[in-house]
Amino acid sequence: MAQQDKQRITVEINHKSYTIIGKEPVSHVRMVASLVDQKMNEIQEKNAHLDTTKLAVLTAVNTMNDYLKLKEDYASLLGSLKKKEDQ
């Protein structure tokens, strides 16, 4: 990936600024950051005693769990579509 293809964007997550560098559109990066911030806020509301590291790890675990469930659902839907096509 060429350096000129990358862009820098500063986002706020959990009241801290982070500079993200990548090829994704600015709107996509902002949406991802917003979703991470929302998930962290949701977890922090239920566990106010968590420090930032533990909050970040729980957010990552919850997000990966959601991702794996969606991936399984997607695979199941693809399987269903294939069965219908084969009939």
N, C-alpha and C positions, 0 to 999 in steps of 0.2 A: 504494500500500500504506500503510495507516494505521499510525502509529507504535505504537498500542496492539495491533495485530495481530502485532507483532514481539516476539521474545523474545531474551534474551541468554544465551549459554552459554559457559563457559570450558572449553576442551579443551587437551590437551597433545599436541604434535606435535614429534618430534625433540627432546625434553627442554626445550621452550619452551611457555609458556602463550599461548593465543590466545583472544580473545573473539570469538565468532561471533554476529552479529545477523541474524535472519531469521524466516520463518514456518514453516519445517520443524519437525516434531516433534523434541524433544530426543533421542530414541533414534536418529533418522535422522542428526542432526548428529554425535552421538557415533560412530556407525558409520562415517560418512564420514571423520571425523578419525582413527579407528583404522586404516582402510584406507590413508589417506595416510601415517600413521606407519609402518605395516608396509612399505609400498612404499619409503619413504625408508630404513628400516633394511636392507631387502633390497639396495638399491643401494649403501648405505654399506658393507655387509659386503664387497662386491666391489670397492669403490673407496674405501678408507679415507682417501685423501689429499684427497678433495673437500671444498671449503669449503661452507658452508651454501647460498650462492647457487647454485653449480653443482649441488649435490645437489638443490635445489628444482627447478631447470630440468630436470634429467634425470628427476626424478620426474614432472613435468608432461608431458614428452615421452613417457615410457613409458605414463603413464595415458591420454593422448590417443590413442596408438597402440592401446591396448587398447580404448578407446571406439570408435574408427573400425572396428576389426575386428568388434566386436559389432554395430555399426550395419549394416555390410555383411552380416553373417550374418542379421540380422533382416530386412533388405530381401530377401535371397535366400529366406528362409523364407516371407515374405509372398507372393513371386512363386510359389513352389511351391504354396502354399495356393490362390492364385487360379487357377492352372492346373488343380488338382484340382477346384475348384468349377466351372470352365468345361467340364469333360469330361462 
